[in-house]
Amino acid sequence: MSIKKNTIAAFTAVTLLTFSLGGQIFAAGSSFKDIDSVTGKDKINSLKQQGLIKGISDTQFLPASTVTTAQGVQFISGGLQLSLAAIDFNKAPVASAIFSKVKDNAWYAEAFINAHYNGVDIPADIDPSKPITKELFTNLLIQGVEKAGNLPMINIVPVDIADADALEPSYQGSIQRSLKYNINTLDANGKFNPKSQLTRAEAAIMLYNALDYLNSRSDAATQN
C-alpha cells in the first residue's frame, strides 16, 4: 500500500452527512411515531427529517433496541462520511486483512475499512455481532469526530464521574472529551454507565450532538 495522502476530507455541512444503522432506507420528512416518550425525540426526528437516519420503517425507529458493534461502526463511518477518497492504494483493502471477525462480504465491511483508514482505532479482534457498550461507542465516535473535524488537541479539566472506576482506562480521555463537547452527559447521579449497552435512541442523540458540535465550530470559523 502506498498512501499519497493521509488526510480526511474537510468536514462539510451537516445536511450533506449520511447516517446509517444498516437495513432499509426510508423517506425523510415524516416523524417517527414510536419515540413520543423518548428524551431527545426532537433530535431524533430532526436527523430523520434531514435524511440522516434510518428507521425500521418510515414511522418506526425502535428507540430501545440495542445497537450491535457492526451497526455502531456503520453509524460512525456513515454519519461522519469517512471514506478512502483521500487515500491511494496499490491494492484495494479488504476487511478480513484487518479484522479477524469481519467477513469481506458483510454489509458493514466497508464501514470498518473506512473507519480504520481514517484513524478510528477499532480492535482487530472485535466481534461485530455483539452489542456495543456506551464507552466503546463513545471512544470510536470521538476519534471519528476529531478526525473528521480536524480538531486540535485540548487541555481540559476532568469532570468528576461517579462510576469512574468502571471505565476502561484507555477510554477515559475520549469520554472526558465527549463530555466537554456536550456529546454525552452524566446521569442524575453523576454516572456515565460505561458498560451499558447502547440503544438506537442513545446512538442517534450522540450523533446529533456530535454533528451539532462540529457544525458550531464550522460556523465559528466562517465568522472569523
Secondary structure as UniProt FT lines:
FT   HELIX           14..16
FT   TURN            36..37
FT   TURN            39..40
FT   HELIX           41..49
FT   TURN            50..51
FT   TURN            63..64
FT   HELIX           69..79
FT   TURN            80..81
FT   TURN            85..86
FT   HELIX           95..97
FT   TURN            100..101
FT   TURN            104..105
FT   TURN            107..108
FT   HELIX           109..117
FT   TURN            118..119
FT   TURN            124..125
FT   TURN            128..129
FT   HELIX           134..148
FT   TURN            149..150
FT   TURN            162..163
FT   HELIX           164..166
FT   HELIX           169..171
FT   HELIX           172..180
FT   TURN            181..182
FT   TURN            188..189
FT   TURN            194..195
FT   HELIX           200..223
//
